Amino acid sequence: MSRKYFGTDGIRGEANSTVMTAETAMRVGMAAGRKFIRGSHKHRVVIGKDTRLSGYMIENALMSGFTSVGMDVFQFGPLPTPAVAMLTRSLRADLGVMISASHNPYQDNGIKLFGPDGYKLSDDVELEIEELMDNGLKDHLASSDKIGRATRIEDAQARYIEFVKGTFPRHLSLEGLRVVVDCANGAAYKVAPAVLWELGAEVVSIGTEPNGFNINEECGSTATETMCRVVRERRADIGIALDGDADRVIIANEKGEIIDGDQIMGLVARHWKSLELLTAPGIVATVMSNLGLERFLNDIDLSLERTQVGDRYVVEAMRAKGFNVGGEQSGHIVLSDFSTTGDGLIAALQVMSVLKSTGMPASEVCNLFEPVPQLLKNIRFNGGAPLEDAHVKDAIAEGESRLKGGGRLLVRKSGTEPLIRVMGEGDDAQLVTEVVDDIISAIKHVAA
């Protein structure tokens, strides 16, 4: 069944346009509330958000929807996505909501939903909510004496700070480490520096002055140049760049060199294996993870299970097959011993625990494997189905044939933006470039 509102990570779009309007948000609240009202007890939903200007509008619209069907609403204000997932369970809520468009610019916003277990909703449940959004919402309004209440939870940030600190090994501290943390002017702008400082680090904070418009603007995990520069200038031991809702992280070593999600997953997997903490002999990652990671894991007798793109699918595979480490190259790192979704801050603490326990610099600890040459190009399209065109299909088939045995090719539509992503990787960098460019050219011919 086609999806009208939900993509690979909730509902996302330009605020006050497309699907991301106050009306849509109110209908999401009414439909999701109706779906998760089960039994006669008083139901509750928790809502967090990042720092986008449009968050106020969407939050109030969601509140109207939820209270109209009889749900009590608990507001957190700016708080990372993984904190919302954690507090959904901690506060015994029936539903959790995060208002964020993650790494996108301020113009966009989104709605992510979590079930009472703190996990993102399945495709099937999201489709049920879509059906409710477009059919008979007024039939399920609460009576005037059953309308929900809204309450602000003032200690939500403090609860999350203590939770995250508890994931760091008790016998270690961050004393002696100088840490640059880039909070992307987003949801973690208060909690991330607090966690690092309270664990003993000398903290250099950037991206901590949100104004509603500057989230992810030349900062954060998708624009790491500033973090890397500050690491070098301040002679820091490590740099941490979070995205707008802090569910992903990119790290820099003491030289200001980038350590991506693949290297982080490899590091955690090797470290946890040495401590006998892995619940299965391998990790879960997506089709975007580098072939170099797969080869590294094989060398230490661990496997790499691949899923489609989206941390939700990574988590589903982890739960189904018993893995406790997974994630994405982009920096979504899921450590299910601690969290039900990606948590950039917890992942960064695991990396720093290795630095402290080994006494080695990040440039040595985190440089686990040489990535296979990989090229990703995006092409925007305006409607239609370019990937169904015969000419494009032929170009993809030819590319797969040329890379067979020495690389991989992945062509897919983005689940969050009107883009087609073409990724190729292989030992022959020139061949990879030729294959990707040929496919991009074919798509351009159709999408023009």
Buried (B, 14 or more C-beta within 10 A) or exposed (E): EEEEBBBBBBBBBBBEEEBBBBEBBBBBBBBBBBBBBEEEEEBBBBBBBBBBBBBEBBBBBBBBBBBBBBBBBBBBBBBBBBBBBBBBBBBEBBBBBBBBBBBBBBBBBBBBBBBBEBBBBEBEBBBBBBBBBEEEBEEBBBEEEEBBEBEEBEEBBEBBBEBBBEBBEEEBBBEEBBBBBBBBBBBBBBBBBBBBBBBBBBBBBBBBEBEEEBBBBEBBBBBBEBBBBBBBEBEBBBBBBBBBBBBBBBBBBBEBBBBBBBBBBBBBBBBBBEEEBBEBBBBBBBBBBBBBBBEBBEEEEBBBBBBBBBBBBBBBBBBEBEBBBBBBBBBBBBBBEBBBBBBBBBBBBBBBBBBBBEEEBBBEBBBBBEBBBBBEBEBEBEEEEBBEBEEBEEBBEBBBEBBEEBBBBBBBBBBBBEBBBBBBBBEBBEBBBBBBBBBBEBBEEBBE
